[in-house]
Amino acid sequence: MVKFGLCQVRFYLMKIVLDIDRCTGHGRCYTLAPDLFDCDDRGYSVQLTTDVTEATEAQARLAVESCPENCLSLEGDN
């Protein structure tokens, strides 16, 4: 966090990583984190972005915790 006078700015350097080789198409990631994931025509996850922002952090954490194949991880999670 950086302080500018009376303002505080939090920098998000967190990334969400998808290991597509482990994905079996349960669909929890795109159901729980629609701002981060979509699905292809076979039901497998398609990553829309790797950047996790303040607005998408809760979705990202829920998706990582809910993936039954452990395909998702967070980098830069301090």
Backbone as XML, in Angstrom:
<?xml version="1.0"?>
<chain id="A" units="angstrom">
  <residue number="1" name="MET">
    <atom name="N" x="0.838" y="-1.158" z="0.000"/>
    <atom name="CA" x="0.000" y="0.000" z="0.000"/>
    <atom name="C" x="0.889" y="1.228" z="0.000"/>
  </residue>
  <residue number="2" name="VAL">
    <atom name="N" x="0.501" y="2.222" z="-0.767"/>
    <atom name="CA" x="1.253" y="3.466" z="-0.879"/>
    <atom name="C" x="0.353" y="4.608" z="-0.417"/>
  </residue>
  <residue number="3" name="LYS">
    <atom name="N" x="0.906" y="5.512" z="0.365"/>
    <atom name="CA" x="0.135" y="6.657" z="0.849"/>
    <atom name="C" x="0.513" y="7.902" z="0.067"/>
  </residue>
  <residue number="4" name="PHE">
    <atom name="N" x="-0.491" y="8.611" z="-0.415"/>
    <atom name="CA" x="-0.322" y="9.890" z="-1.090"/>
    <atom name="C" x="-1.149" y="10.911" z="-0.316"/>
  </residue>
  <residue number="5" name="GLY">
    <atom name="N" x="-0.500" y="11.663" z="0.561"/>
    <atom name="CA" x="-1.242" y="12.614" z="1.385"/>
    <atom name="C" x="-2.258" y="11.882" z="2.228"/>
  </residue>
  <residue number="6" name="LEU">
    <atom name="N" x="-3.521" y="12.196" z="2.044"/>
    <atom name="CA" x="-4.591" y="11.546" z="2.789"/>
    <atom name="C" x="-5.126" y="10.307" z="2.080"/>
  </residue>
  <residue number="7" name="CYS">
    <atom name="N" x="-4.656" y="10.059" z="0.871"/>
    <atom name="CA" x="-5.134" y="8.920" z="0.086"/>
    <atom name="C" x="-4.199" y="7.733" z="0.241"/>
  </residue>
  <residue number="8" name="GLN">
    <atom name="N" x="-4.775" y="6.557" z="0.205"/>
    <atom name="CA" x="-3.996" y="5.332" z="0.192"/>
    <atom name="C" x="-4.351" y="4.566" z="-1.075"/>
  </residue>
  <residue number="9" name="VAL">
    <atom name="N" x="-3.351" y="4.068" z="-1.744"/>
    <atom name="CA" x="-3.554" y="3.306" z="-2.966"/>
    <atom name="C" x="-2.977" y="1.921" z="-2.750"/>
  </residue>
  <residue number="10" name="ARG">
    <atom name="N" x="-3.786" y="0.898" z="-2.975"/>
    <atom name="CA" x="-3.306" y="-0.475" z="-2.850"/>
    <atom name="C" x="-3.044" y="-1.005" z="-4.250"/>
  </residue>
  <residue number="11" name="PHE">
    <atom name="N" x="-1.852" y="-1.517" z="-4.457"/>
    <atom name="CA" x="-1.487" y="-2.077" z="-5.751"/>
    <atom name="C" x="-1.748" y="-3.577" z="-5.739"/>
  </residue>
  <residue number="12" name="TYR">
    <atom name="N" x="-2.445" y="-4.059" z="-6.739"/>
    <atom name="CA" x="-2.710" y="-5.484" z="-6.870"/>
    <atom name="C" x="-1.753" y="-6.056" z="-7.897"/>
  </residue>
  <residue number="13" name="LEU">
    <atom name="N" x="-0.888" y="-6.902" z="-7.435"/>
    <atom name="CA" x="0.058" y="-7.574" z="-8.317"/>
    <atom name="C" x="-0.267" y="-9.060" z="-8.385"/>
  </residue>
  <residue number="14" name="MET">
    <atom name="N" x="-1.463" y="-9.415" z="-7.950"/>
    <atom name="CA" x="-1.859" y="-10.809" z="-7.897"/>
    <atom name="C" x="-2.298" y="-11.288" z="-9.281"/>
  </residue>
  <residue number="15" name="LYS">
    <atom name="N" x="-1.935" y="-12.514" z="-9.581"/>
    <atom name="CA" x="-2.318" y="-13.159" z="-10.838"/>
    <atom name="C" x="-2.971" y="-14.497" z="-10.509"/>
  </residue>
  <residue number="16" name="ILE">
    <atom name="N" x="-3.937" y="-14.885" z="-11.320"/>
    <atom name="CA" x="-4.520" y="-16.210" z="-11.189"/>
    <atom name="C" x="-3.993" y="-17.055" z="-12.342"/>
  </residue>
  <residue number="17" name="VAL">
    <atom name="N" x="-3.579" y="-18.256" z="-12.029"/>
    <atom name="CA" x="-2.943" y="-19.139" z="-13.006"/>
    <atom name="C" x="-3.808" y="-20.382" z="-13.181"/>
  </residue>
  <residue number="18" name="LEU">
    <atom name="N" x="-4.075" y="-20.727" z="-14.427"/>
    <atom name="CA" x="-4.847" y="-21.914" z="-14.780"/>
    <atom name="C" x="-3.925" y="-22.941" z="-15.418"/>
  </residue>
  <residue number="19" name="ASP">
    <atom name="N" x="-3.898" y="-24.141" z="-14.859"/>
    <atom name="CA" x="-3.169" y="-25.260" z="-15.457"/>
    <atom name="C" x="-4.184" y="-26.052" z="-16.281"/>
  </residue>
  <residue number="20" name="ILE">
    <atom name="N" x="-4.337" y="-25.682" z="-17.535"/>
    <atom name="CA" x="-5.377" y="-26.252" z="-18.392"/>
    <atom name="C" x="-5.192" y="-27.753" z="-18.603"/>
  </residue>
  <residue number="21" name="ASP">
    <atom name="N" x="-3.982" y="-28.252" z="-18.480"/>
    <atom name="CA" x="-3.741" y="-29.686" z="-18.650"/>
    <atom name="C" x="-4.393" y="-30.513" z="-17.547"/>
  </residue>
  <residue number="22" name="ARG">
    <atom name="N" x="-4.655" y="-29.908" z="-16.403"/>
    <atom name="CA" x="-5.286" y="-30.614" z="-15.283"/>
    <atom name="C" x="-6.801" y="-30.445" z="-15.277"/>
  </residue>
  <residue number="23" name="CYS">
    <atom name="N" x="-7.312" y="-29.508" z="-16.067"/>
    <atom name="CA" x="-8.739" y="-29.198" z="-16.071"/>
    <atom name="C" x="-9.539" y="-30.360" z="-16.666"/>
  </residue>
  <residue number="24" name="THR">
    <atom name="N" x="-10.617" y="-30.734" z="-15.966"/>
    <atom name="CA" x="-11.502" y="-31.782" z="-16.469"/>
    <atom name="C" x="-12.909" y="-31.263" z="-16.742"/>
  </residue>
  <residue number="25" name="GLY">
    <atom name="N" x="-13.085" y="-29.941" z="-16.671"/>
    <atom name="CA" x="-14.344" y="-29.331" z="-17.075"/>
    <atom name="C" x="-15.463" y="-29.340" z="-16.048"/>
  </residue>
  <residue number="26" name="HIS">
    <atom name="N" x="-15.151" y="-29.291" z="-14.770"/>
    <atom name="CA" x="-16.206" y="-29.221" z="-13.745"/>
    <atom name="C" x="-17.008" y="-27.926" z="-13.842"/>
  </residue>
  <residue number="27" name="GLY">
    <atom name="N" x="-16.364" y="-26.842" z="-14.275"/>
    <atom name="CA" x="-17.060" y="-25.579" z="-14.506"/>
    <atom name="C" x="-17.233" y="-24.678" z="-13.303"/>
  </residue>
  <residue number="28" name="ARG">
    <atom name="N" x="-16.628" y="-25.031" z="-12.201"/>
    <atom name="CA" x="-16.787" y="-24.192" z="-11.006"/>
    <atom name="C" x="-16.122" y="-22.836" z="-11.174"/>
  </residue>
  <residue number="29" name="CYS">
    <atom name="N" x="-14.997" y="-22.791" z="-11.863"/>
    <atom name="CA" x="-14.267" y="-21.524" z="-12.002"/>
    <atom name="C" x="-15.091" y="-20.493" z="-12.761"/>
  </residue>
  <residue number="30" name="TYR">
    <atom name="N" x="-15.680" y="-20.866" z="-13.884"/>
    <atom name="CA" x="-16.435" y="-19.867" z="-14.636"/>
    <atom name="C" x="-17.812" y="-19.612" z="-14.041"/>
  </residue>
  <residue number="31" name="THR">
    <atom name="N" x="-18.295" y="-20.513" z="-13.211"/>
    <atom name="CA" x="-19.535" y="-20.257" z="-12.488"/>
    <atom name="C" x="-19.299" y="-19.291" z="-11.331"/>
  </residue>
  <residue number="32" name="LEU">
    <atom name="N" x="-18.200" y="-19.492" z="-10.603"/>
    <atom name="CA" x="-17.901" y="-18.687" z="-9.417"/>
    <atom name="C" x="-17.130" y="-17.406" z="-9.723"/>
  </residue>
  <residue number="33" name="ALA">
    <atom name="N" x="-16.417" y="-17.390" z="-10.839"/>
    <atom name="CA" x="-15.591" y="-16.223" z="-11.186"/>
    <atom name="C" x="-15.806" y="-15.831" z="-12.647"/>
  </residue>
  <residue number="34" name="PRO">
    <atom name="N" x="-17.015" y="-15.382" z="-12.988"/>
    <atom name="CA" x="-17.318" y="-15.073" z="-14.391"/>
    <atom name="C" x="-16.536" y="-13.893" z="-14.956"/>
  </residue>
  <residue number="35" name="ASP">
    <atom name="N" x="-15.958" y="-13.074" z="-14.093"/>
    <atom name="CA" x="-15.131" y="-11.966" z="-14.586"/>
    <atom name="C" x="-13.729" y="-12.431" z="-14.967"/>
  </residue>
  <residue number="36" name="LEU">
    <atom name="N" x="-13.372" y="-13.640" z="-14.550"/>
    <atom name="CA" x="-12.027" y="-14.163" z="-14.804"/>
    <atom name="C" x="-12.011" y="-15.325" z="-15.790"/>
  </residue>
  <residue number="37" name="PHE">
    <atom name="N" x="-13.140" y="-16.071" z="-15.878"/>
    <atom name="CA" x="-13.176" y="-17.284" z="-16.695"/>
    <atom name="C" x="-14.460" y="-17.382" z="-17.503"/>
  </residue>
  <residue number="38" name="ASP">
    <atom name="N" x="-14.352" y="-18.074" z="-18.622"/>
    <atom name="CA" x="-15.496" y="-18.467" z="-19.432"/>
    <atom name="C" x="-15.263" y="-19.935" z="-19.766"/>
  </residue>
  <residue number="39" name="CYS">
    <atom name="N" x="-16.114" y="-20.506" z="-20.598"/>
    <atom name="CA" x="-15.892" y="-21.900" z="-20.987"/>
    <atom name="C" x="-15.915" y="-22.024" z="-22.503"/>
  </residue>
  <residue number="40" name="ASP">
    <atom name="N" x="-15.247" y="-23.063" z="-22.972"/>
    <atom name="CA" x="-15.265" y="-23.329" z="-24.409"/>
    <atom name="C" x="-16.458" y="-24.229" z="-24.729"/>
  </residue>
  <residue number="41" name="ASP">
    <atom name="N" x="-16.590" y="-24.643" z="-25.981"/>
    <atom name="CA" x="-17.741" y="-25.445" z="-26.393"/>
    <atom name="C" x="-17.738" y="-26.854" z="-25.819"/>
  </residue>
  <residue number="42" name="ARG">
    <atom name="N" x="-16.619" y="-27.264" z="-25.208"/>
    <atom name="CA" x="-16.547" y="-28.579" z="-24.567"/>
    <atom name="C" x="-16.696" y="-28.496" z="-23.050"/>
  </residue>
  <residue number="43" name="GLY">
    <atom name="N" x="-16.877" y="-27.278" z="-22.529"/>
    <atom name="CA" x="-17.059" y="-27.105" z="-21.096"/>
    <atom name="C" x="-15.788" y="-26.877" z="-20.310"/>
  </residue>
  <residue number="44" name="TYR">
    <atom name="N" x="-14.669" y="-26.729" z="-21.013"/>
    <atom name="CA" x="-13.397" y="-26.481" z="-20.335"/>
    <atom name="C" x="-13.193" y="-24.980" z="-20.129"/>
  </residue>
  <residue number="45" name="SER">
    <atom name="N" x="-12.455" y="-24.673" z="-19.095"/>
    <atom name="CA" x="-12.223" y="-23.286" z="-18.722"/>
    <atom name="C" x="-11.395" y="-22.534" z="-19.753"/>
  </residue>
  <residue number="46" name="VAL">
    <atom name="N" x="-11.780" y="-21.283" z="-19.969"/>
    <atom name="CA" x="-11.031" y="-20.347" z="-20.794"/>
    <atom name="C" x="-10.767" y="-19.129" z="-19.918"/>
  </residue>
  <residue number="47" name="GLN">
    <atom name="N" x="-9.507" y="-18.802" z="-19.760"/>
    <atom name="CA" x="-9.132" y="-17.685" z="-18.905"/>
    <atom name="C" x="-9.317" y="-16.370" z="-19.653"/>
  </residue>
  <residue number="48" name="LEU">
    <atom name="N" x="-10.087" y="-15.455" z="-19.075"/>
    <atom name="CA" x="-10.329" y="-14.150" z="-19.692"/>
    <atom name="C" x="-9.219" y="-13.165" z="-19.372"/>
  </residue>
  <residue number="49" name="THR">
    <atom name="N" x="-8.624" y="-13.302" z="-18.206"/>
    <atom name="CA" x="-7.522" y="-12.446" z="-17.773"/>
    <atom name="C" x="-6.734" y="-13.173" z="-16.696"/>
  </residue>
  <residue number="50" name="THR">
    <atom name="N" x="-5.489" y="-12.809" z="-16.541"/>
    <atom name="CA" x="-4.700" y="-13.350" z="-15.434"/>
    <atom name="C" x="-4.639" y="-12.362" z="-14.280"/>
  </residue>
  <residue number="51" name="ASP">
    <atom name="N" x="-4.988" y="-11.109" z="-14.547"/>
    <atom name="CA" x="-4.896" y="-10.066" z="-13.527"/>
    <atom name="C" x="-6.047" y="-10.156" z="-12.534"/>
  </residue>
  <residue number="52" name="VAL">
    <atom name="N" x="-5.692" y="-10.161" z="-11.258"/>
    <atom name="CA" x="-6.681" y="-10.127" z="-10.191"/>
    <atom name="C" x="-6.679" y="-8.716" z="-9.619"/>
  </residue>
  <residue number="53" name="THR">
    <atom name="N" x="-7.841" y="-8.105" z="-9.601"/>
    <atom name="CA" x="-7.981" y="-6.746" z="-9.082"/>
    <atom name="C" x="-8.723" y="-6.794" z="-7.749"/>
  </residue>
  <residue number="54" name="GLU">
    <atom name="N" x="-8.845" y="-5.649" z="-7.140"/>
    <atom name="CA" x="-9.607" y="-5.575" z="-5.892"/>
    <atom name="C" x="-11.041" y="-6.058" z="-6.124"/>
  </residue>
  <residue number="55" name="ALA">
    <atom name="N" x="-11.594" y="-5.733" z="-7.275"/>
    <atom name="CA" x="-12.971" y="-6.108" z="-7.598"/>
    <atom name="C" x="-13.137" y="-7.604" z="-7.851"/>
  </residue>
  <residue number="56" name="THR">
    <atom name="N" x="-12.081" y="-8.287" z="-8.285"/>
    <atom name="CA" x="-12.198" y="-9.713" z="-8.616"/>
    <atom name="C" x="-11.480" y="-10.628" z="-7.629"/>
  </residue>
  <residue number="57" name="GLU">
    <atom name="N" x="-10.881" y="-10.073" z="-6.590"/>
    <atom name="CA" x="-10.116" y="-10.901" z="-5.652"/>
    <atom name="C" x="-10.981" y="-11.959" z="-4.971"/>
  </residue>
  <residue number="58" name="ALA">
    <atom name="N" x="-12.168" y="-11.602" z="-4.531"/>
    <atom name="CA" x="-13.038" y="-12.575" z="-3.859"/>
    <atom name="C" x="-13.416" y="-13.706" z="-4.809"/>
  </residue>
  <residue number="59" name="GLN">
    <atom name="N" x="-13.737" y="-13.375" z="-6.065"/>
    <atom name="CA" x="-14.048" y="-14.398" z="-7.067"/>
    <atom name="C" x="-12.855" y="-15.316" z="-7.290"/>
  </residue>
  <residue number="60" name="ALA">
    <atom name="N" x="-11.678" y="-14.732" z="-7.404"/>
    <atom name="CA" x="-10.467" y="-15.513" z="-7.657"/>
    <atom name="C" x="-10.201" y="-16.488" z="-6.520"/>
  </residue>
  <residue number="61" name="ARG">
    <atom name="N" x="-10.283" y="-16.015" z="-5.297"/>
    <atom name="CA" x="-10.042" y="-16.879" z="-4.136"/>
    <atom name="C" x="-11.065" y="-18.011" z="-4.064"/>
  </residue>
  <residue number="62" name="LEU">
    <atom name="N" x="-12.324" y="-17.707" z="-4.318"/>
    <atom name="CA" x="-13.364" y="-18.723" z="-4.287"/>
    <atom name="C" x="-13.143" y="-19.771" z="-5.373"/>
  </residue>
  <residue number="63" name="ALA">
    <atom name="N" x="-12.773" y="-19.336" z="-6.560"/>
    <atom name="CA" x="-12.510" y="-20.273" z="-7.655"/>
    <atom name="C" x="-11.337" y="-21.188" z="-7.328"/>
  </residue>
  <residue number="64" name="VAL">
    <atom name="N" x="-10.259" y="-20.629" z="-6.800"/>
    <atom name="CA" x="-9.079" y="-21.432" z="-6.441"/>
    <atom name="C" x="-9.449" y="-22.467" z="-5.384"/>
  </residue>
  <residue number="65" name="GLU">
    <atom name="N" x="-10.174" y="-22.042" z="-4.364"/>
    <atom name="CA" x="-10.552" y="-22.944" z="-3.274"/>
    <atom name="C" x="-11.539" y="-24.017" z="-3.723"/>
  </residue>
  <residue number="66" name="SER">
    <atom name="N" x="-12.323" y="-23.745" z="-4.757"/>
    <atom name="CA" x="-13.391" y="-24.644" z="-5.178"/>
    <atom name="C" x="-13.011" y="-25.604" z="-6.289"/>
  </residue>
  <residue number="67" name="CYS">
    <atom name="N" x="-11.868" y="-25.423" z="-6.917"/>
    <atom name="CA" x="-11.483" y="-26.284" z="-8.041"/>
    <atom name="C" x="-11.142" y="-27.689" z="-7.536"/>
  </residue>
  <residue number="68" name="PRO">
    <atom name="N" x="-11.918" y="-28.703" z="-7.931"/>
    <atom name="CA" x="-11.663" y="-30.058" z="-7.441"/>
    <atom name="C" x="-10.388" y="-30.689" z="-8.003"/>
  </residue>
  <residue number="69" name="GLU">
    <atom name="N" x="-9.876" y="-30.167" z="-9.102"/>
    <atom name="CA" x="-8.660" y="-30.711" z="-9.710"/>
    <atom name="C" x="-7.421" y="-29.901" z="-9.346"/>
  </residue>
  <residue number="70" name="ASN">
    <atom name="N" x="-7.595" y="-28.856" z="-8.525"/>
    <atom name="CA" x="-6.485" y="-27.972" z="-8.135"/>
    <atom name="C" x="-5.751" y="-27.408" z="-9.347"/>
  </residue>
  <residue number="71" name="CYS">
    <atom name="N" x="-6.518" y="-26.966" z="-10.326"/>
    <atom name="CA" x="-5.959" y="-26.392" z="-11.556"/>
    <atom name="C" x="-5.598" y="-24.923" z="-11.406"/>
  </residue>
  <residue number="72" name="LEU">
    <atom name="N" x="-6.111" y="-24.293" z="-10.367"/>
    <atom name="CA" x="-5.953" y="-22.852" z="-10.205"/>
    <atom name="C" x="-5.040" y="-22.527" z="-9.037"/>
  </residue>
  <residue number="73" name="SER">
    <atom name="N" x="-4.280" y="-21.466" z="-9.211"/>
    <atom name="CA" x="-3.438" y="-20.973" z="-8.119"/>
    <atom name="C" x="-3.322" y="-19.464" z="-8.239"/>
  </residue>
  <residue number="74" name="LEU">
    <atom name="N" x="-2.969" y="-18.843" z="-7.126"/>
    <atom name="CA" x="-2.747" y="-17.401" z="-7.098"/>
    <atom name="C" x="-1.268" y="-17.136" z="-6.933"/>
  </residue>
  <residue number="75" name="GLU">
    <atom name="N" x="-0.750" y="-16.241" z="-7.751"/>
    <atom name="CA" x="0.641" y="-15.800" z="-7.631"/>
    <atom name="C" x="0.638" y="-14.378" z="-7.102"/>
  </residue>
  <residue number="76" name="GLY">
    <atom name="N" x="1.594" y="-14.086" z="-6.230"/>
    <atom name="CA" x="1.695" y="-12.749" z="-5.672"/>
    <atom name="C" x="0.711" y="-12.514" z="-4.553"/>
  </residue>
  <residue number="77" name="ASP">
    <atom name="N" x="0.190" y="-13.590" z="-3.978"/>
    <atom name="CA" x="-0.758" y="-13.505" z="-2.871"/>
    <atom name="C" x="0.016" y="-13.354" z="-1.577"/>
  </residue>
  <residue number="78" name="ASN">
    <atom name="N" x="0.037" y="-12.138" z="-1.048"/>
    <atom name="CA" x="0.808" y="-11.885" z="0.175"/>
    <atom name="C" x="-0.081" y="-11.820" z="1.371"/>
  </residue>
</chain>
